[in-house]
Amino acid sequence: MASTPRLDAPAARAPARRSIPRRQVRGTHVTDGEAAPLHHNVHTELSRRFITGGMAPGARLSTRRLAEELGVSQTPVREALSRLAAEGAVQIRSKRRVIVPEMTEGRFRELLRCRELLEPEAAIEALPYIDAKRLKRLRQIDDAIGAAIGGGDLPAYMQGNFDFHFSIYDARPRGILHRLIETLWLQFGPYMRIVYGRVGTANLVDQHALALRAIAARDAPGLGQAIRADIRDGMGLIGESGFVYADAHDL
């Protein structure tokens, strides 16, 4: 995590609900030469919102409202939400009742423990595939994270943090380990938005800088240790913040 400046935020609540701009999603994304189905692109956009804190724990999701925001029918939204439910990001209670699960201390610590087990291993496995071009890109992402912190832009900070980690993991061809880590981030993101919003990022060690040095030195154990230390910083934030919630908002 990038360190230095502090992200100032309200003392006891997560950031107030902000309107999400209407974003047109089309079924024209091409992967491996084939056009991805529309529900895949809807899933990608909704996943981005979970990862960057656009969804709050306990929030109720409206398929109709999401469909209007994304410029699609409700069918691909329902299909994307079904996939997100399988990944643990949402709970479908009925056709009209879809919620983002609330976080408990036990669940959060289990998610972090899984991250500690899986992500250092993914980084170590990816290291032989990280070339000079990717290392340069990682440094640019870390610079952008610092700018987001300085500007108090929490969504940009969270997106940058995700981009940094997955730019490392993505260097290696995707597999089961990669997909498992993605599901952890989908469940992890909504609550970390609240934590970051409350305590900011003051006094954190810049573990990204340690990771970059380990990559440049081709130091696999050092890279694994840096990723693990970066994850453990989140544990420290939880200790400072406790388990706090804003009022759940309908999204």
N, C-alpha and C positions, 0 to 999 in steps of 0.2 A: 504494500500500500504506500502511496506517496505520502510524504509527511509535511513538513514546514508549516504553511499558513493554517489558520483555523477556520473551519466552516461554522460560523455562528448560526445558532438556530434557537427556536423557542425552548424554554426551560423544561417544560413538562409534557408537551404534546408533539406528535409527529406533524410534519408540515401540512397545512390546510389543503383540502382538495383543490386541485387545479384542473381546469378544463383541458381535455385532450383534443388537439386539433383533428378535424376530420382528415382521414388519411385513406386515399383510394388504394385498394389492394386488388391486384389483377392476377389472373392465372397464367402469366406469361414468363415466369421465372424458369430458366433453363438449367438443368442439372444433368451432367453427363450426356448432353446432346438431346435430352428429352424435356418437354415442357412440364413443369411441376403442376399438379392439380391445385385448384384454387384453395381448397382447405389447407394445403401445405403452406401456402403463403400467408393465410390467415393465422395459422399456428405460429409461423415465424414472427409475425408482428405481435401477437399476444405474448409470445415468449419473451420478446424484447421488453415488453411492458413489465412483466414479472421480474425480470433480471435487473431492470433499472429502477425498480420501486414504484412503477406506475399503478400497481395494484396493492391495496392495503390488506393486512390480515383481518379476517372477519367481514370483508366487503362482499356485498351481494352483486352478482353480475347479471346484467340483462342482455339476453341474446339479441333482442330487438335493437337496443341502443348500440351495442357493439356493431351490429350489422349496418346501422345507419352511419356510424363513425367511419367504418371501413369501406362503405360504398358497395356492399355485397348483400346477397340474400341471407336469411337466417340459417339456411342449410349448411353452408361451409363453416359458419361460426359454431353451430352445434357439433359438427364433426371435429373441429379443432378443439373445442372444449372437452369432448370425449377423450381425445388424445391427451390433453393436459390432465384430465382426471386420472388416466392410467399412469401418468408420470408423477402424480402426487401433488400437483400444483393447485387443483381445485377439487371440490366435492360437489357432486351432482345429487341433490336431494330429491328433485322432481324436475319435470320439464321446464318449469318456470323458476326453479330455485337452484341457483348455482352459486356457491360461495367460495371465497379464498379461505383456507383453513386458518384458524387462529393459532398462534404459536404458544407452546408451553416450554418451560425451562428444559424438561426432559427431551422433548422433540428437538429443540434447538441444539442441545449439546450432542445429541446423536447425529444430527446432520453435520455438525462441525467435526465430530470424530470421524465420520465417513470421509469428509474432505481431507482430513489429515492423513488418512490411510491411502486414499486413491490419487490425490493430486500430485504429491511428490513423486510417486511412481510414474505417473503420466509424463511429468516434466523430464524425468531422467530418461525415459524411453524415447522422448522426442528430441533430446539433445543432439544426437548424431545427425538429425535432419535439419537442424537450424543453421542456415548459411548466413553469410555476411549481409545479404539483402534483408533477411528476416530480422536479424539482430538490429539493423538500422531502423526498421519499422517499429520494433519493440521500444527502442529509445525514443522514437517520436511519440508513441502512445504514452509513455511515461511522462514526457514533457507536457502532453495535452492534459494528463491527469493533474499535474501540478497547476496548470492554468485553470482547470475546473475548480480545484480547491481554492485557489486565490480569488476566483470570481464567485464563490459560494454556489456553484451550479451542481447540486447533488445528483440529478439524473445523468449529467455528463460525466461526473466522477464515477458513478456506478457503471455506466456503459464502458468507460475507459478501463476500469478495473477488470471487467469481464473480458474486454478485448485483449488486455495484456496477458491474462492467464491463458485464454484460448488461442491466442497467436502462438504461444509456446506449444500447447497440446496439439494444435492443428498441424504442426510441422510434420508429425508422424501421421501416416494414413489412418483415417478414422476407424474405430472399432468399438467393441463393447465397453471398454473402459471409458472412452470419450463420452459415450451416450449416458453412462451412469453418472458421470460428473455433471453433465448438463441437467439431469433431473434434480440433482442436489441444489444447483444454482437456482432452478425454477422455484424450489421450495424455500430457499434461503433468502432470495432477493427482497420479497415484500417486507419481511421484518427488519432486514438490515437498513432499509430506507428510513425506518423509524429510529433505529439506533443511531445512525449517522446524523440524522436530523436533530437528535437531542444532544449528543455529546460532541459532535464535530470530529475532527481528526487531529487535534493538537497532541503533541508529545508522542506521536507514533514513530517507530523506527522505519526508515525507508527500506523495506525488505525488497522492493522492486529493484533498487540500486544494487543490492546484494545479489539478486538473481541475475541481473545483467552482467555483473562482474564474473559470476560463476559461468555463465554461458560463454563469455568472451575467452575465459581460461579453459574451457571444455572440462570444467570441474563438476562431474555428475553428482557426487555426494554433497558438494556445496550448493548446487542448485536445488536438490531435494530439501536440504536444510532451510534454504531461503524461502521456498514455497511453504514449508511447514510453519516457519516463524511468521510469515505473512498471515496465514490462516489463524494462528494463535493470537495475533493482535486483535482479531475479532472477538475472541473470548474475553480479552481484557476490557473491550468496550462494553460487553454484556455485563461484566462485573460492575462497571461504573454506572450503567444506565438502569439496571434492573429490567424487569419485563413490563414495559409500558406500552400503552396503546392510545392512539387517537380514537375518536368516535369512528365507527365503521361507516363508510359512505357507500351509497349505491353508485356503481360505475356504469 
